Amino acid sequence: MKKATLTLVILNYNSKFWLKKLLESLKTYYLDNTKTKVATVVVDNHSDDDSLAMLKTDFPWVKLVEQEENLGFAAGNNVVLKRIETPYVMLLNSDTELTANSNLDSLITFMDNNEKVAVATPKLVLSNGALDWACHRGEPTPWASFTYFIKLAQLLPQSQLFGQYHQTYKDLATQHFIAACSGAAMLIRTKYMNEVGFLDENFFMYGEDLDWCKRFRNAGYQISFHPEVSIIHHKYKSGIQTESPLTSLQSKRYFYNTMLLYYDKHYLDKYPKIIRFFLRLFVFIKKGGM
């Protein structure tokens, strides 16, 4: 029997509607057409909607891993990532959707021919067709973050000095290397993942993809952006802009706390203490004094 080349890992938490949409599009636009042998795994982070029943009834070809608690994004994905045996593994958010332009084989072929590439990302587009800039990130240094949050990056996007946060000065129509991409859709070379390590579980929600990409780059590997392959990201169907005020507040707290966590891990000893003081003050204000 032919061994699988790619494992798709989809983390689910109470997203029955979007998960169903993703799996249907995955089958229609990729699995039914590819010659690549693919294994599809859904990790359920202890959902209390009807996700499990839907998966077992409508998608028997999906391997289901059930968790007894909500482990968060990093820990939830790591449950499967630590057992990957295929040469490639891809993370897909449950709120993504494939289209006729979502040929993942193009990413695999590129990585087969470019040994230094650890991660390849498709172009993520929002429901309205706009680019999801999270898939095209620079390194969030204090300077890059400062220029982004005071809107200089948006004012002068073609400037390499001010456009570092999303590397907006690069040609978005062609393949090129970036600093980081989004965990919503990223293809990873398994042997480099095993070398660098898995997602950092200190990041419960947000930032673990940035951290992972930085660790790959620190090890001498590359992150590659591929605009000819696109995936829709129905962003904010959960998280900061969710309809639930309680979940929104909690997600907002995770989002801004991540800034401090990332800074402390990668920059604490590289900058004066006053930088962290102002960062902590900024986070405090953005969280509304929480």
N, C-alpha and C positions, 0 to 999 in steps of 0.2 A: 504493500500500500504506500502511495506517495505521501511523504511527510509534509506537514504544513510548513509554509514559509512565513506566514504572518498570523499573529494573534491580535484580534481586536478586543480591547478591554473597555467596557462601558460601565460607568458607575451610575447607579440609580438611587434616588431618594425621593419618593412620593412624586414621581413625574410620569405617571402612566400615559397621559396623552402624548407627551413629547417623545417618550421612549418608543411608543408604538409607531409614531411617525418616522422616527429615525430608523428603526429596524425594517420597516416596509421599504423605505427609500434605499437602505443599504442593500437589500436583496434585489430590488429592481434595477438599480443603477450600477451595482458593483458585483455582488456575489453571483448573480445570474449570467454575468458576462465575462468574468475573469477566468484565466486558466491557472491562476495562482491558487494554491490550496490554502484556505483561510479557516481559522478557528475563531468563533465569536463567543465571548464570555461577558455576561452581565453580572456585576457585583451589586447586590442590593444591600444598602446600608440601613436595614431594618425599617423598611417602608411600612406605613399603616394604611396606604390606599390599596387599590386592587392590582397593583403592578405585578405581583407574583402570580396571581391567578391568570392574568392576561398573558404573561410570558409562557406559562405552562400550557395554556390552551392554544394560543395563536402562533407561538414561535418555538416549537419543539426542537429546532435545530440549534437553538442557543443554549450554551452551557450556563447554568445558573449557580451562582455562589451566594448563599444567604448568610448575612451577618446578624448577630444577636443584638447589636447596638449600632448607632450611627458613629462610625469611626472617623468621619471627616474625609476630605478628598484624598490626601496623601496616604493615610493608613488604609483606607478602603481600597485604593488601587494597588497598594503594595501587597495586599493579600494574594493577588494574582501575579504581580510583577516578579515576586520572589520565586515563582515556580515556572517562569516562561522557558520553553524549550525551543521555540522557533527562532530563526535568525533575526526576525523583526517583530516588534510589538507596537501597536498604535493605540493611544488613548483617544477616546471619543466621548464628548459630553453627551448626556441624554437629550440635550436641547439642540443638537446639531441635526442637519438633514442633508443627505447627498442628492446630487442632481446628475444630469448627463455630463457635466463637466468635472465629475468627482472620480476620475480614474486613478485610484491609488497605486496602480501598477507603475505609473510614471514615476512616482516617488521612489518605489522600490528599485526600479531600473537605474535611476540616478544614483542611489546609494550603493548599488552593486558596482557601479563604475567610479565611485569616488570614496575611497577607503577612509579618508580623514573626516567624513561627515558622520556625526553621531545622531543628529536629529534633522528631519526634514518636515517642513510644515506646508500645508496647502494655504491658499488665500482664504481667509474666513470673511464671509460677507454677512452683514446683518439682514434682517428680514426686509428692510427697505432698499437693499442693494448696495448700501455704503460699505466701505471696508471696515472690518472690525480691527482697529489698530492694535489690539492685544496680540495679534498674530505677527506683528512686525515691530519688535521692541529693541531699543538700545539698552545698554546697561544703566540702571537707575542710580547713577552716582548722585551725590548731593547737588552738584551743579546741574545735571540733566533734570533732576526732579524739581529743583528751584525754578528753572526757566520754564518748565512745563506748567507748574501750578500758578505762576504769575502771568501765564498766557503768552510769554515771549515766543515759545515754540510754535504756538498757533499763529502768531503774528508774522513770524519769519520762518516758515516751514522749510525753505530751501537752504537755510543757513546751517552749515555743519557745526557752528558754534552753539546755536540756539535750538537746533532741531534734533538733538541727540536722543531725547526720551523715546521717540518712535522712529528715529532715523528717517524722517520725512524727506530728506534730501536725496534719497536713493531712488532709482528707477523702478517703480512698482509694476512695470509691465514685463520685466525680465527676471530670470532667476539670479539670485545673489545671496550673499551671506549676511546674517544679522546677528545680533547679540542674544536674542531670546525670542521665544514664541509662546503661544497660549497652550495650556494643557487641555483646552477644549478639542484640539485635533493636532496631535503631534506623533510622528513616526520615529521610533527609536531603534537604533542598532543594539541588539540584545547584549552582545559581548562587551560593548562599551558601558552599557548600563550596569552590568555585573562588575565591571572594573571600578566605575565611579561611585556606585552605590545607588540606592533607590530614593524615592521621594522622601524628603525630610519631614517626618511626622510631627515635628514641632509646629509646622504650618498646618493648622487644622483646615483652613479655608483661605484661599488666595495666597499668591507669592511662591508656592512650592514649585511652579513651573519656571519662574525667574531664577530661583535658587538652583534648580536642576541644570538649567542651561548654563549658568555661570560655572558650575562645577565641571560640566563637559568641556567648556572653553578653557578653564584652568588646567584641564588635563591635556590640552593641545588639540581638541577636536572642534569641528565646525557645526554651525546651525544654519540650515539652508532654507530659503524662502522660494516657493514655487507658485507663481501667479496663474500658470496655465491649468492648475488643479484647484478647484474651488469647492467649498462646503459652506452651506448656510448655517449661521449661528443665531438661533432664536434667543438672543441674549436677554438677560434680566427677567426670564420667566420664573426664576427663583433668585434669591439673593437680595441685593440692595434695593431693587425696585419691585419687590414682590408685593402682592396685595395685602399680605399679613403684616400689620405694623410691628408685631413682636419679632417676627422673623427678619423683617427689614432692619430693625434696630440691632439685632444680633449680628447680622451680616455686615452692617456698617462698622460695628465694633471690630469684627474680624479683619475687615479690609484695612482699617487704619492702624490697628495693632501690628499688622503684618509689616508695615513700613519700619517700625521700630525693630521688629524681629530680624528683618533682612539687614538693616543697618548694623545692628549689634553683631550679627554673624560675619559680615563681610567688610565693615568699615570702621568699627569701633576703635581699633588701634591705629587707624590711618589718618584720622582727623582730630583736631582739637576738641576737647570736651564741650566747648560752647556750641559746636555744631549739633551735637546730640541734644543739648538743652533746647535749642530752637526747634529741632525736629519733634521733640516730645511736646513742646508747647503747641506746635502746629497740629499734631495728632489730637491733643486734648481739645483744641478749639473745633476741629473738624468733627469730632465725636460729640460735640455739644456739651462738653464738660463732663462726659461720662467717666 
